[in-house]
Amino acid sequence: MEKVSTTDFNGASANVWSVEVADWIKGDGPDRIKVLSPPSTCGPNTDPYLDEGDPLETASRHGPTALFLVGDDLDWRTISPVQGLVELAPDEHMPTAWPAP
């Protein structure tokens, strides 16, 4: 996963990531897609992801991650700034609960 650009999303700057898709859990699609990471705030702001930072940036350092997306083949984004992904367990399976206790 790598950040490839930024774009305007509801008046705030949002990061766009190039994501390699290992498996589509529901539906199917290409092996690589661009995913917009919605900011935590709307409108002009010097820190659109607030104190937590861009969750896709954090996930890019973690490793295997499941993304929950809305959109179509041309326009993907995570479902929300805080519920758009879950980091997979070391065995690359979905955790039984999240966020982690």
C-alpha positions in Angstrom: 0.0 0.0 0.0 1.4 3.4 -0.9 0.1 6.9 -0.9 -0.3 8.2 -4.5 -2.1 11.5 -4.2 -4.5 13.7 -2.3 -7.9 15.0 -3.3 -10.7 17.2 -1.9 -13.3 15.3 0.2 -16.1 17.4 1.7 -13.8 20.4 1.8 -10.9 18.7 3.4 -7.7 17.2 2.0 -7.9 13.4 1.8 -5.2 10.9 1.0 -5.5 8.4 -1.9 -3.7 5.1 -1.7 -2.8 2.5 -4.2 -3.7 -0.9 -2.6 -2.8 -4.4 -3.7 -5.8 -6.7 -3.2 -4.9 -10.2 -2.2 -8.6 -11.4 -1.8 -12.0 -9.9 -2.4 -14.2 -11.2 0.5 -17.4 -10.1 -1.2 -17.5 -9.5 -4.9 -14.5 -9.3 -7.1 -12.3 -6.7 -8.7 -8.8 -5.9 -9.9 -5.6 -6.8 -8.2 -4.7 -3.2 -7.5 -7.2 -0.3 -6.7 -7.0 3.3 -5.5 -8.7 3.9 -2.2 -9.6 7.3 -0.7 -9.1 7.5 3.1 -11.8 9.8 4.3 -10.5 12.5 6.7 -11.7 12.8 10.3 -12.9 16.4 9.8 -14.7 18.4 7.2 -13.7 21.6 5.7 -10.2 23.3 5.6 -8.0 22.0 8.3 -4.2 21.8 8.7 -4.7 18.3 10.1 -7.6 16.5 8.4 -6.9 13.2 10.2 -6.7 14.9 13.6 -4.5 13.4 16.2 -4.8 9.7 15.2 -3.4 10.2 11.7 -4.5 8.6 8.5 -5.6 5.0 9.3 -4.4 3.7 6.0 -0.9 5.1 6.7 -0.9 3.2 10.0 -2.1 0.0 8.2 0.6 0.4 5.6 3.2 -0.1 8.3 1.3 -3.0 10.0 1.1 -5.5 7.1 -2.0 -7.5 6.1 -5.2 -5.5 6.6 -8.8 -6.0 5.7 -10.5 -2.9 4.2 -14.2 -2.2 4.3 -15.0 -0.2 1.2 -17.9 1.5 -0.6 -17.9 2.5 -4.2 -17.3 0.9 -7.5 -14.4 -0.2 -9.7 -13.5 3.5 -10.4 -14.0 5.1 -7.0 -13.3 3.3 -3.8 -13.2 4.7 -0.2 -13.2 3.2 3.3 -16.7 3.3 4.9 -15.6 5.8 7.5 -12.4 7.4 9.0 -12.6 5.1 12.0 -14.3 1.9 10.8 -12.7 1.4 7.4 -10.2 -1.3 8.3 -9.0 -3.9 10.7 -5.5 -5.1 11.0 -5.3 -8.9 10.5 -4.0 -11.3 13.1 -0.4 -12.7 12.6 -1.9 -15.7 10.9 -3.6 -13.3 8.4 -7.1 -14.1 9.7 -9.7 -11.7 10.9 -9.5 -11.1 14.6 -12.4 -12.4 16.7 -13.0 -8.9 18.1 -11.9 -5.3 17.4 -10.7 -2.9 18.3 -8.2 -5.0 20.3 -9.0 -5.0 24.1 
